[in-house]
Amino acid sequence: MLRTILFDMGGTLDGDGLHWQDRFVALYRSFGVELPRESLREAFDAAERKAVVDETIGSSNLSQMTELYVKWQLAHLGLQDQELQRHLVEGFVTPMRATTAENAQLLATLAERGFELGVVSNGCGNVETLCADFGFAPFLSVIVDSRRVGFCKPDPAIFRYAAEKLGCDPGTILMVGDSFERDVVAAKKVGMKTAWVEGARPRECPDPSLVDLHLRRLADLPAALANASMALA
């Protein structure tokens, strides 16, 4: 019987299937920055590399974290434009605040139904801070931040660690995430059920046999759980 639901953070609880990189690319485009997508991806990746070693970000909330990400991206691109910087930060933070407020209510609904909840995320050491910032923390029994525990998705060890922290059989846990490789494949390897958040744009599923629930957005999860109660038992 399904007892516990774990969620990815970046792109899932804070994005409904929309990855951070795609958000930033759209924001650059809306400001009129016409650099190739590959260049913008390289800037995002450069910021990601800085984030996993930077000490300041380890205690940053969403706004502070976004400001650091944007600073590192612009430095990589050689762009010094305060208006662009403001556009990127505000354009990233504002819609994410709206999404996370909705998903905090979703977590409250699931907790009321008796599910134990948690987060398993490739983070920068500040996943716990973000969960508090977004209003998720009161509903969570476990928060696993890759930087804090020393291994990251798609290593199945991070999911075994979460199950051990919860004292749960992996077969009673549903992992919900937007990344097929990092969330679905890795969680399946330890015996968890899986829900794949595809996002607004349809994506081809590499292996449907690994997905127990297909979701367009997280708001679909309660109904999907009710409809699939037998299959997930």
C-alpha positions, 0 to 999 in steps of 0.5 A, a space after each residue: 500500500 502506498 504510504 509516502 510520496 517524495 517530490 523532486 524540487 527543481 522543475 517539479 515542486 517549484 516548476 510543474 515540469 518546467 526546468 530552470 534552464 528553460 525558464 532562463 532561456 525564455 527570459 533572455 529571449 523576452 528581453 531581446 537577448 538573441 544569443 544561441 540557445 547553446 550559449 545560454 545553456 553553457 551560461 546556465 551550466 557554468 552557474 550550476 557548477 558555481 552553485 555546487 561549491 559556493 558557500 553563500 548559496 548553501 543558506 540562501 532563500 529563493 530570491 538570494 539564490 536567483 540573484 547569485 545564479 543570474 550574476 554567474 550567468 551574466 559573468 559567463 556571458 560577459 554581459 553587464 546590464 542591470 536592467 537585464 539582471 533585474 528582468 531575469 531575477 524578477 521574471 524567474 522569482 515571481 511566477 515561481 512564487 505563484 507555483 510554489 504557493 499552489 503546490 504548498 496547498 497540494 502538499 497540505 491536501 495530501 498530508 490531510 489524506 494521510 500521506 507522509 511527504 518528503 523532498 529528494 533533490 539535487 540541491 546546493 545545500 539550501 533545499 531545507 531553506 527553500 522548503 521553509 521559504 516556499 511553505 512546504 516544510 510543515 508537511 514534510 517528514 524528510 528533506 534530502 539535499 544531494 549536497 548535504 548527503 554526498 550523493 546525487 540523482 541519478 545515483 539510486 543511493 539517494 533514494 535508498 537513503 530517503 527510504 531508510 530515513 523514513 523507515 519505509 519499504 521503497 515499494 510503499 513510496 511514490 517518487 514524483 519528478 520531472 526528469 525521466 532519468 534522474 527521478 523515474 529511472 533512478 527511483 525504479 531501481 530501488 523499487 519505488 513507484 514513479 510519477 513523471 511530471 511531463 509539463 505543458 508540452 507533451 514529451 515522448 516517454 523513453 520507457 512507459 513500463 517505468 512510469 506508474 503515473 503520467 502527470 501534466 502538472 502536479 495539480 493532477 496528482 490527487 485525482 491520479 492517485 485516486 484513479 490508480 489506487 489499485 495499481 499502486 497498492 
